[in-house]
Amino acid sequence: MTAPWEYRDPLEPLLAAEVSAATLMEHVRTIGAWERESGSAGEARAFDYIEGTLKAYGVEVERREIEAYISLPQDGRLALADGAAITGLTHSFSASVDALAGEVVDVGDAQPEDLPRAAGKIALIRGLATPGKAWAAERAGALGQIFVVMDHLHNMIVTTIWGTPSPDTAWRIPATPCVSILGADGDRLRLLLERGPLRVRMTTRVRTGWMPIPHLVGELAGRGENRFLLLSGHVDAWHYGAMDNGTANATMLEVARLLAARRDALRRGIRFAFWSGHSHGRYAGSAWYADHAWHELHRRCVLHLNCDSTGARGAIDYGHLQGVGVPSAFMSLSGLPTQDTELSRAMQRLVGSAGFPWWWHTKDDTVDKIDADVLALDTKVYLASALRWLNAPVLPLDHRRSARSLVAELEAVQAAAGPHFDLAPALDAARTLVERLERLPALLAGIDAASPRLETINRGLMRLSRVLVPLAYTSGDRFTHDLALPLPPLAGLQRARELAGLDPDGDTFKFTRAALVRERNRAVHALDSATSVADDLLDSRR
């Protein structure tokens, strides 16, 4: 008997054959005809179109307006002492300034050892304007930042705050201006720096504040249970955003069309969530939903499928990523072959992507960049993924790999910490969990749709997710959002790696060790809780 995660729904080949490249491209051409800044009239037209299309397919739709903290960049430029001007881009959540004057200092890639030289000056930084670099430069005392990219200017968002700021995070709203310029202009500034001190004047205009944005969720109810799968994607875009994210909106609409026609065959429900505030509010719409639908997501959501940037011309690479504790898949689906380019390297650091194309986050993200055949293929992948989670009697949650990866990470952290900190309690708990989980497949292989233990099994598998996902992928608080910065697994224990380089008699060492004891307790508690759930599942066969 096949394992739950090997389940293939009989509807897959039937519905895959009905995926229409023509319908998909019609959606892309319609949505991609409007510029869609968060809260704009063009975005509202796109939401009108999506709402009307879903209703025509028979999907129940709830549309509302929410208030969000949005930042819309308008103008970014530099003026040189000789009167020459350099036109660039400013970014969402950059500060607005009028002719801020300062001396320029080249800090390369903005490594920690180089940033102190930027204090009281304007930092010239190589690479994309990322939240981490902008924040580090500001904290080092830079008056502003000039980011030098190569051939294309990519719209970015430089706040480190995920979703709407809170009193605890509002102090991190950027207070300094950021401008991105092309590589040739950066070379020009570096040449001038070689001749002596260089002063420039920065001008940035960014409209940041509260504004209403649309929020739409469509739903098909399941016939067998009240759990649901969440399929989501943002509608707002930089410029026309045909790939990012018009194609993903088209994919979602096509999946909705095909599943709505077979709604009586769906064991679980599916929600189609269309966000605003993603590009200009650091995920404001999805963060709002995570906050306001927290209880439903916690109790009933089996999986979050994120839909972003499908159908890119030339795409051949496929990958996926992994809180409320809901497991997730697909940061972006198809990518161009990994290339050793500045954009590819930056995107791999940011999101683990195979690499976004050169037109990503530019005015050139237009319909001519879309391959209808790739878009249809991507849509089939989403459709198949949705069907397997909607209809598999046993939820296809295999926690063994996650548990094994936790053991491997704990071993690596312990090796780095050496004798300075003991992770044995957490390692023992993790290894015990792995042993229990390795016994689950034999149990699950005997469960089918008619089994009286089915509900107990699925409830236990979801409980495992709610324990292990926050432990592995968040800093610990399931009710707030981590910063929009890269977060390593078991984030709270990573400081153990620093102990070997600290003075054992110093305050920093002892403060760090005290914090690590608490983090170790959190990890042991979570791992023990997961083991208890696994034991309950194993006992359910009796």
Stockholm file with secondary structure:
# STOCKHOLM 1.0

chainA/1-542         MTAPWEYRDPLEPLLAAEVSAATLMEHVRTIGAWERESGSAGEARAFDYIEGTLKAYGVEVERREIEAYISLPQDGRLALADGAAITGLTHSFSASVDALAGEVVDVGDAQPEDLPRAAGKIALIRGLATPGKAWAAERAGALGQIFVVMDHLHNMIVTTIWGTPSPDTAWRIPATPCVSILGADGDRLRLLLERGPLRVRMTTRVRTGWMPIPHLVGELAGRGENRFLLLSGHVDAWHYGAMDNGTANATMLEVARLLAARRDALRRGIRFAFWSGHSHGRYAGSAWYADHAWHELHRRCVLHLNCDSTGARGAIDYGHLQGVGVPSAFMSLSGLPTQDTELSRAMQRLVGSAGFPWWWHTKDDTVDKIDADVLALDTKVYLASALRWLNAPVLPLDHRRSARSLVAELEAVQAAAGPHFDLAPALDAARTLVERLERLPALLAGIDAASPRLETINRGLMRLSRVLVPLAYTSGDRFTHDLALPLPPLAGLQRARELAGLDPDGDTFKFTRAALVRERNRAVHALDSATSVADDLLDSRR
#=GR chainA/1-542 SS CCCGGGCCCTHHHHHHTTCCHHHHHHHHHHHTTSCCCTTCHHHHHHHHHHHHHHHHTTCEEEEEEEEEEEEEEEEEEEEETTSCEEEEEECBTCCCEEEEEEEEEECTTTCTTTGGGGTTSEEEEESCCCHHHHHHHHHTTCSEEEEECSSSCCCCBCCCCCSSCCTTTGGGSCCSCEEEECHHHHHHHHHHHHHSCCEEEEEEEEEEEEEEEEEEEEEECCSSCSCEEEEEEECCCSTTCIIIIIIHHHHHHHHHHHHHTTGGGCSSEEEEEEESSTTTTTSHHHHHHHHHTHHHHHHHEEEEEECCSCSBTTCCEECCCCCCSCCEECSSSEECCCCSSHHHHHHHHHHCCSCCCTTTTSTTCCGGGBCHHHHHHHHHHHHHHHHHHHHCSSCCCCCHHHHHHHHHHHHHHHHHHGGGCCCHHHHHHHHHHHHHHHTHHHHHTTCCTTCTTHHHHHHHHHHHHHHHHHHHHSSSCTTSCCCSSCCCTTGGGGGGGGGGGSCTTSHHHHHHHHHHHHHHHHHHHHHHHHHHHHHHHHHTTC
#=GC SS_cons         CCCGGGCCCTHHHHHHTTCCHHHHHHHHHHHTTSCCCTTCHHHHHHHHHHHHHHHHTTCEEEEEEEEEEEEEEEEEEEEETTSCEEEEEECBTCCCEEEEEEEEEECTTTCTTTGGGGTTSEEEEESCCCHHHHHHHHHTTCSEEEEECSSSCCCCBCCCCCSSCCTTTGGGSCCSCEEEECHHHHHHHHHHHHHSCCEEEEEEEEEEEEEEEEEEEEEECCSSCSCEEEEEEECCCSTTCIIIIIIHHHHHHHHHHHHHTTGGGCSSEEEEEEESSTTTTTSHHHHHHHHHTHHHHHHHEEEEEECCSCSBTTCCEECCCCCCSCCEECSSSEECCCCSSHHHHHHHHHHCCSCCCTTTTSTTCCGGGBCHHHHHHHHHHHHHHHHHHHHCSSCCCCCHHHHHHHHHHHHHHHHHHGGGCCCHHHHHHHHHHHHHHHTHHHHHTTCCTTCTTHHHHHHHHHHHHHHHHHHHHSSSCTTSCCCSSCCCTTGGGGGGGGGGGSCTTSHHHHHHHHHHHHHHHHHHHHHHHHHHHHHHHHHTTC
//
